[in-house]
Amino acid sequence: MPRINLLPWRDEQRQKRRLEFFVAMGIALAVGGLIVLLGHLAMNDIVDQQKARNDLLKTEISALNKRIEEILELEDKKDRLLARMEIIEELQRSRPEIVHVFEELVNTLPDGTHLTEVRQSGRRIEIRGTAESNTRVSALMRNINASDWLTEPDLDVVQVREGRNSDGTRASEFTVFARQVSTEAAEEAE
């Protein structure tokens, strides 16, 4: 039997298309929402992983900073110990110097000259004494200048003392400054 449609067929077709459109639109919105949700979850996961990495880096950086501080403290201690060692080595090297200086004082002292006081301040030595004449003081200065352990003689004062010595000679009081030669320079001279 033939079918006779009394309804306008175009309205029915329009509603059918409209229904299909809304169903397709709903599916598209659902798929789009699902994609946005998955993207949002994926980005949150990436952000959380990066935050975890950042936290790990921060803890490692703080641990490294503590190690660096310890290393700097150790280096500072090392520098102080090296400075102490250098001072001790310098003292060890200079220990025999005073013996050489006294020996040179004895060797440079001409006959008729007597020392009353010897003072040392750093490398500078002050020598006070009495001599039978100014010639003996000059000889002392020449001997100091020729010495391997003493150098740069400088006459400060020569005073003739009033009266005579116990042996009947006149005495001159003098003050001479000299500079002690360092161990390295003395060893090079020898």
C-alpha positions as a printed Julia matrix, in Angstrom:
190×3 Matrix{Float64}:
   0.0    0.0    0.0
   1.28   3.31  -0.86
   2.06   5.58   1.86
   0.61   8.98   1.84
   2.13  11.53   4.05
  -0.17  14.27   4.94
   2.35  16.07   7.01
   4.69  18.25   5.22
   7.7   16.07   4.62
  10.04  18.96   4.73
   9.19  19.76   8.35
   9.85  16.19   9.33
  13.16  16.18   7.52
  14.1   19.53   9.13
  13.39  18.19  12.62
  15.36  15.07  11.86
  18.33  17.17  10.74
  17.95  19.44  13.73
  18.01  16.43  16.05
  21.06  15.04  14.27
  22.72  18.47  14.53
  22.08  18.7   18.27
  23.27  15.13  18.79
  26.43  15.88  16.77
  26.88  19.13  18.67
  26.45  17.35  22.01
  28.98  14.72  20.96
  31.37  17.47  19.78
  30.95  19.36  23.06
  31.48  16.19  25.04
  34.61  15.3   23.02
  35.84  18.92  23.3
  35.17  18.95  27.04
  36.93  15.61  27.38
  39.93  16.96  25.42
  40.03  20.12  27.57
  39.75  18.02  30.74
  42.51  15.66  29.6
  44.67  18.66  28.59
  44.05  20.31  31.95
  44.94  17.09  33.82
  48.04  16.61  31.66
  49.19  20.2   32.28
  48.55  19.85  36.03
  50.61  16.67  36.0
  53.43  18.42  34.1
  53.29  21.39  36.52
  53.35  19.05  39.53
  56.34  17.18  38.1
  58.16  20.47  37.47
  57.37  21.64  41.02
  58.75  18.36  42.34
  61.9   18.88  40.24
  62.19  22.47  41.49
  61.81  21.34  45.1
  64.46  18.67  44.56
  66.76  21.26  43.0
  66.17  23.65  45.92
  67.05  20.98  48.47
  70.13  19.97  46.47
  71.17  23.62  46.1
  70.81  24.21  49.84
  72.84  21.05  50.51
  75.51  22.24  48.04
  75.52  25.7   49.65
  76.2   24.06  53.01
  79.01  22.04  51.45
  80.42  25.18  49.85
  80.36  26.94  53.24
  82.18  23.97  54.77
  84.72  24.02  51.95
  85.25  27.77  52.39
  85.73  27.26  56.14
  88.2   24.45  55.44
  90.06  26.63  52.92
  90.18  29.43  55.48
  91.54  27.01  58.08
  94.02  25.72  55.5
  95.19  29.27  54.72
  95.61  30.02  58.44
  97.54  26.77  58.92
  99.74  27.53  55.92
 100.42  31.01  57.3
 101.36  29.47  60.64
 103.56  26.93  58.9
 105.29  29.73  56.99
 105.89  31.62  60.23
 107.26  28.49  61.89
 109.47  27.77  58.87
 110.7   31.37  58.92
 111.47  31.04  62.62
 113.23  27.74  61.99
 115.3   29.3   59.21
 116.1   32.38  61.28
 116.97  30.44  64.43
 120.67  30.09  63.58
 120.82  33.71  62.41
 121.28  35.12  65.92
 124.24  32.81  66.42
 125.78  34.09  63.2
 125.05  37.69  64.2
 126.81  37.26  67.57
 129.71  35.53  65.86
 129.97  38.39  63.37
 129.84  40.92  66.2
 132.8   39.17  67.8
 134.66  38.92  64.47
 134.02  42.55  63.52
 135.03  43.95  66.89
 138.56  45.42  66.63
 141.03  45.37  69.52
 140.52  48.2   71.98
 136.74  48.22  71.48
 134.24  46.95  74.02
 130.49  46.53  73.61
 128.22  47.64  76.42
 124.81  47.04  74.83
 123.33  45.35  71.78
 119.65  45.76  70.86
 117.76  44.35  67.92
 114.49  45.67  66.54
 113.39  43.66  63.52
 116.47  43.55  61.29
 117.99  46.72  62.74
 120.7   46.29  65.37
 121.83  49.03  67.74
 125.39  48.57  69.02
 126.68  50.67  71.94
 130.14  50.46  73.36
 133.43  52.15  74.17
 136.58  52.39  72.08
 140.1   53.6   72.76
 139.89  55.97  69.8
 137.67  57.08  66.93
 139.89  55.03  64.62
 138.7   51.87  66.35
 135.07  52.92  65.75
 135.88  53.47  62.06
 137.49  50.03  61.92
 134.35  48.54  63.5
 132.17  50.18  60.82
 134.45  48.92  58.01
 134.33  45.41  59.48
 130.52  45.56  59.7
 130.33  46.68  56.09
 132.57  43.77  55.01
 130.56  41.25  57.05
 128.31  38.59  55.48
 125.68  38.86  58.23
 125.72  42.6   58.97
 125.45  45.5   56.56
 124.7   49.23  56.3
 126.68  50.55  59.29
 125.47  53.96  60.43
 127.33  55.93  63.09
 124.94  57.77  65.36
 127.06  59.16  68.2
 130.74  59.25  69.19
 131.45  61.05  72.47
 134.79  61.32  74.14
 134.3   60.45  77.77
 135.93  62.77  80.26
 138.64  61.19  82.33
 140.72  58.15  81.61
 140.11  54.41  81.69
 141.63  52.17  84.35
 144.61  51.57  82.08
 145.17  55.32  81.58
 143.74  55.7   78.03
 140.91  57.94  76.88
 137.65  56.28  75.93
 135.08  57.2   73.31
 131.48  56.08  73.72
 129.77  55.26  70.43
 126.44  54.17  69.04
 126.4   52.36  65.69
 123.38  51.02  63.85
 123.62  48.09  61.47
 121.18  45.97  59.54
 121.07  42.18  59.83
 121.26  40.36  56.5
 118.56  37.73  55.94
 119.5   34.05  55.85
 118.93  33.77  52.08
 121.1   36.79  51.3
 123.84  35.59  53.65
 123.79  32.1   52.11
 124.04  33.63  48.65
 126.99  35.76  49.76
 128.76  32.71  51.17
